[in-house]
Amino acid sequence: MKSNFRNLITAGLLGAAMLIPTGAWAADAAAGKTLYSKCQSCHKADGSGNAAIGKAMGVEMKPLKGASEDAIKGAVTKGVGKMKPVAGIAGGDLDNLVAYIKTL
């Protein structure tokens, strides 16, 4: 009886391990590049920040390079400073966008 229970637990753990995201389920930076088009006018194609827009808004445009995933996700979903939340980017799209930004 104990052996059957142990086998059942082992099988369950192995099955659960198969659900852990792998490279096949990882965020798609190529899809994120398409989403980044919403960000380019202020953050430029290379993520360095558009100084002219920043000056017009009275803010310092910080480069996206080096920002943590949580900081990027928070800025996109909640806004930061004068930046408003970006509508329509959540879930997998948000992960894809962050994956692309990390390539800049």
C-alpha positions, 0 to 999 in steps of 0.5 A, a space after each residue: 500500500 505504501 509503495 503504491 502511494 509512493 509511486 502515485 506521489 512520484 508520478 504526480 510530481 513528475 507530471 507537475 514537473 512537465 508543466 514547468 515552462 520550458 524554452 518552448 513556452 518561454 516569452 517570444 521576443 519577436 512578438 514583443 518587438 511588434 508590441 514595442 512599436 507602441 513604445 518607440 515614439 518615447 523610448 526610441 527603437 533602441 530603448 535609449 529614450 527620446 530626449 526631445 519628448 522627455 524635455 517637452 514633458 519635463 521628465 528625464 527619459 531613462 534608458 530601458 536597458 538594465 531595468 528589471 522585469 518587474 519595473 518594466 511590467 509595472 511601468 507598462 501596466 500601472 504607468 510611472 511618473 507622467 507615463 500612463 499605463 499602456 492599454 491592451 498589453 497584459 499576460 503573455 503579451 506583457 511577457 513578450 514585450 519584456 523579453 524584447 526590451 531585454 534584448 535592447 
